[in-house]
Amino acid sequence: MNEQARRRPSKPYRRPKKDPVRMLAFEALRAVDERAAYANLVLPPLLKKAREAGDFDNRDAALATELVYGTLRRQGTYDAIISACIDRPLRQVDPPVLDVLALGAHQLLGTRIPTHAAVSASVELARVVLGDGRAKFVNAVLRKISKDDLDTWVERVAPPYDEDAEDHLAVVHSHPRWIVSALWDALGGGRGGIEDLLEADNERPEVTLVARPGRVSAGELLDTLGEESGLPGRWSPYAVRLTEGGEPGAIDAVREGRAGVQDEGSQLVAVALANAPLEGTDARWLDGCAGPGGKAALLGALAAERGARLLASEKQPHRARLVERALAGNPGPYQVITADGTRPPWRPGVFDRVLVDVPCTGLGALRRRPEARWRRRPEDLEGFAPLQRSLLREALKAVRVGGVVGYATCSPHLAETRVVVEDVLKGRGGAAAEAEWIDARPLMPGVTALGDGPDVQLWPHVHGTDAMYLALLRRTA
């Protein structure tokens, strides 16, 4: 080394710049990974804190939300692409590094952020949260990714459809293979339908409000919101859809509990049960799995219109408190209790209408909870199966002869839907239930493509709702 080189001053160290939007997105992803949290629960308080600190405006909040949800929805695709750009198995990369890489990949391949900005912002984030050494690794990987667009990468990393259709769809549409297989079985049909469904799972869902009868009407909500902020629901008479960027918490009716946030599929389930034909008394209704309270609040309002009383039961105390909050201000009589629906405290045969929206894998709400697709495992079905059957059996015992039970799940998986109902009716694993199917389709007037019945399966790509399932049963003896 010559004298001039020895005297040249070294490049001064530059502190990494903290980008509040990407820091918040990274923090949310780490919470989802480390604490098995859900983004829809983690993100709102983080955004609120950032706004209160003066770090965020509406555009920042929108970008942070897109980065979190977009990264989670496309995680499977991005993992396949990242894996093709590194020289080690993906499982050997530290999870925080993977989160930064996935955030960067989403900015490069899933947004309109310019390439140089996406790479530099991701490297700066890596310097802050990972250190300079691992930031160099992030920089190298993202520069490889930036050389091609998403379609080119997918063509490269996904196996050909003709060789392995399920694995192809899993990589292209970012779903675990077993979920692709299960959804395809439930949906039936050819390639077009399953691709439409998987694509719908990766789209941002609309925010839908429910106007709770006796407290506010859908028309009044629409008048309050105005044409630029609200649209009528597609199917439910109580639904109002918020336009892009609408904030439910800013609406007086929502803050006061006169309206709530509720997918139209959930509204249709509650309304169908409430409108099922019934002879004799119609005074006592039961929601046997009431948490967190959305369906209970709508059922309670509908019951009040007829002078009926709702009992809302929830096993988990913290969820029972959410039910109390949702029902507060209900115009009619109701009671919320903490109880196990498989060992109920109520006497048999005392209710006229019963809803059991049973715990399930939640595969019908992957638009809203994209992380669930990576968290669930096939063996989870075996864990839910005995509980689902037990809850349905007890619901049929709780209803009087001639009364109606609604069995609902937010999953289209056949093992959680029709198979459960058929097992209970035919006595598989226990005594056969003395009950008959009611055709649920006429109880969803105007809703198209409801299949052959008598049960109903809603779909995101067909109905714009979560993939809710409903079977209605009448006790016969």
C-alpha positions, 0 to 999 in steps of 0.5 A: 500500500502506498503512502497516499492510500495510507493517508486517505481518510476512511469512509465515515460510518453512517447510521442507518435511517429508521423508516417508521413505516417499514419498522412498523411492518417488520414489528407486526410480522415478528409478532405474527411469527413469534407470538402466533398473533393475528395481523388484524389484532396486532396492526390496529394498535401499532397504527394507532400508536404511530398516529398518536406519536405523529409518525404516520399519516393516512398514506403511511398507514395504508402502506404499512397495512399493504406491506404486512398483509401483502407479505403474509398473503404471498409468503409461500410464493416469496419463500420459493423465490427467496429459496432460489436466490440463496445457497442454503435451505430456507429453514437455516435462515433466521426468521427475522432475516426472512421477514426482512427479505419477504418485505423486500420481495413484496415491495419489488414484486407486489407493489409499484415501489421503484426497484432502487427504493424497495432495495435501499429501504429494505437494506436500511431496515436490515441495518437497523434490525439485523446489523450491517453484516446481515444487511449485506446478505439482504442486499445481495438476495434482493438484488437477485430478486429485482432482476425479474418480475413476479410472473417470470419468477413464478414461471421459474420456481413453480412446477408445471401444472401438468406435472403436479397441479396442486404443487403448481397452484400452491406456489403460484397462489401462495397456499400450502399444498394440503389447503389447495387440495382440500379447497379443490375437493370442497369446490369440485369442478376444474382448474378455473374455479380453484384458481379463482378461489385461491386468487380471491383469498389473496385479495384485500376483502371489503369492510362490511358493516351490519346495521343492527335492527331496532337500533339503526337501519342500513338506509340510515347508515348509508345516509350517514356515510354518503355515496362516496363512503358507503354502498349497499350490501350485495345480499344481506338487508342489514349490510353496508359496504365501506368504500376504499379507505373507510374507517369503521372506528370513525363512524358514530353508529359503530362506536355506539354499538348500533352497527358493527363490522361483520362479513355478509356471510356471517350476517346471512347465516344469522338471518337464515336461522332467524327466518327458518319456518317454525310452528309453535312457540318462538320465544327462546333462542340460543347462540351456543358458541357466541364469541366474539359476539357478531352473530349474537348481536344480530340474533339478539336484535332479530329476536327482540323484534319478535319479543324473543329472548337470546341466551348467548353462551361462550366457553372462554371468559375473555370472549364472553366479555366481547359478547357482552360488549357486542350485545350491550344496548340490545333492545330486547332481553338477553343474557350472556353466560360463560359455559361449555356447550358440550356440557351445557348448564341449560335443560334439554328441549327448551329453545326454539332456535339454536345456533352453533358456529363451531370452532374450526380451522378458519379456512374460509376466512383466509382473506382476512387472516392470511397467516392462518394458512401457514399456521394450520396443519392437516392434523388440526382437523382431527383435533376439531372433529370431536368438538364439532360433533359434540357441539352439534349433538348438544345443540340438537338436544337443547332445541325443542321438538320442531325447533331449528338448529343452525350448524355453521363454520367458517370453513369449506373443508368437507371434514368440518361441514357436511361430513360432521352433519351427516355423522351426527344424523346417522349416529356415527360415533354416538346415537343417531340424532332425530332430526331432518334437513331444512333447505337453507337456500330459500332462506337466503333470497336473492343469493345466487349459486347456492348449489344443490342444497339442502345446506349452503356453502358460500365462497369468496370468489362467487359471493364476495363473502367469507366461505361460510357454511350453514346446515339447518336441521329440525328436531323431529323427536 
